[in-house]
Amino acid sequence: MISGQTITGGVGANGGGIDDSGTLTVTNTAISGNWASGFGGAMGGGILNESSGAPTISDSTINGNTGGHVGGIAGAVTTPRT
């Protein structure tokens, strides 16, 4: 669980802010200004969800993230539960 954090300025081939492969829960967190920089399809500037379950995100902001294909949230399940 990630709660009460600011995640900004992250850079990764995919998942610049958060690269999740488990069960992700985000609460009261700002995720902005992150960059997925990988060649040939960088995804998930803010969050890359590599698991088969949807992340749970509440009372959080995800904005200003960039990626070659998807800037905000990308992955196996791209519609988060709120």
BELVEN-V525329 format. One record per residue. N is the residue number from 0. RES is the residue in one letter. PHI is phi in whole degrees, -180 to 180 (* if undefined). D_LAST is the distance of its C-alpha to the last C-alpha in whole Angstrom. Layout:
N_RES_PHI_D_LAST ; N_RES_PHI_D_LAST
//
This chain:
0_M_*_14 ; 1_I_-114_15 ; 2_S_-143_15 ; 3_G_67_16 ; 4_Q_-116_18 ; 5_T_-119_19 ; 6_I_-114_19 ; 7_T_-147_21 ; 8_G_79_25 ; 9_G_-79_24 ; 10_V_-134_26 ; 11_G_-155_25 ; 12_A_-55_27 ; 13_N_-142_23 ; 14_G_67_20 ; 15_G_-59_22 ; 16_G_-90_19 ; 17_I_-136_18 ; 18_D_-114_19 ; 19_D_-104_17 ; 20_S_-126_19 ; 21_G_-130_17 ; 22_T_-106_14 ; 23_L_-100_12 ; 24_T_-127_10 ; 25_V_-125_10 ; 26_T_-136_10 ; 27_N_50_12 ; 28_T_-132_13 ; 29_A_-105_15 ; 30_I_-122_16 ; 31_S_-152_18 ; 32_G_69_22 ; 33_N_-103_21 ; 34_W_-140_23 ; 35_A_-92_24 ; 36_S_-108_27 ; 37_G_-66_28 ; 38_F_-82_31 ; 39_G_74_30 ; 40_G_128_27 ; 41_A_-57_25 ; 42_M_-131_21 ; 43_G_75_18 ; 44_G_-55_20 ; 45_G_-84_16 ; 46_I_-139_15 ; 47_L_-111_17 ; 48_N_-100_15 ; 49_E_-98_18 ; 50_S_-97_17 ; 51_S_-88_17 ; 52_G_-101_13 ; 53_A_-75_10 ; 54_P_-70_9 ; 55_T_-104_6 ; 56_I_-129_5 ; 57_S_-140_5 ; 58_D_48_8 ; 59_S_-133_10 ; 60_T_-119_12 ; 61_I_-131_13 ; 62_N_-154_16 ; 63_G_70_20 ; 64_N_-98_19 ; 65_T_-129_22 ; 66_G_-160_23 ; 67_G_-59_25 ; 68_H_-114_23 ; 69_V_-137_20 ; 70_G_-92_19 ; 71_G_-82_15 ; 72_I_-129_13 ; 73_A_-137_16 ; 74_G_149_17 ; 75_A_-59_17 ; 76_V_-127_13 ; 77_T_-102_12 ; 78_T_-111_9 ; 79_P_-72_6 ; 80_R_-79_4 ; 81_T_-123_0
//
